[in-house]
Amino acid sequence: MDYLPCVEIETGKLPVSASVIWLHGLGADGHDFAPLVPELNLPESLSVRFIFPHAPEIPVTINGGYIMPAWYDILEMNLERKIDEQQLLISAAAVQALIAREQARGIQSARIILAGFSQGGAVVYQAGLSFEQPLAGLLVMSSYLATQASLQIAPANHRTPILIQHGSRDGVVPELLGQRAFRFLSDKDCQVSYETYAMEHTLCAEQILSISNWLQCLLRQ
């Protein structure tokens, strides 16, 4: 099977016991968040494989059809975020294939976390919540739930911990969209929490500390 090309980084001294599959945003690539791994300052007792896939390069309508790394095409940049949903579903399936590969490498699904920024977060919602085996958690940063109207939440991940983080000054993906996702998932009785930071469409030091603590809490169980 052809898998998405990825950057991989392993932490700790023990054999890998957990995996984090981390998706970048529009126009970036798998190298974008790789430098964050040392900043998470995970203890050596946690041996984690971080996997940063590269999105395929496709024409993006909102950027004049320019070809760039993207998980799906964005047709309009209004609050409703008109997108090519079929492309998003294809990307979600590719991420689920990476989950299956980690399982084949000896990592239980309940020790696999999906993380995504912006476009990557929209794919994480779809890939993680529709996956038929339990995952350890979903981390969604500065993103939105693009498939809200069609998403079928698998029973195995109905109560999977979800952490949503968003910047209150985000001019690319307004915080309203992150709040909408939080309310939708809360109404579905999902185990979801929400954090907001005084930042734009990016990450900040306080947020990185929160991510580190969240990962350690999930993976030490």
Salt bridges, closest charged atoms under 4 A:
GLU8 OE1 - ARG49 NE 3.97
GLU8 OE2 - ARG101 NH2 3.66
GLU8 OE1 - ARG105 NH2 3.05
GLU10 OE2 - ARG49 NE 3.16
GLU44 OE1 - LYS13 NZ 3.65
GLU80 OE2 - ARG180 NH1 3.56
GLU102 OE1 - ARG49 NH1 2.67
GLU102 OE2 - ARG105 NH1 2.64
ASP170 OD2 - HIS166 NE2 3.55
ASP170 OD2 - HIS201 ND1 2.70
ASP189 OD1 - ARG159 NH1 3.58
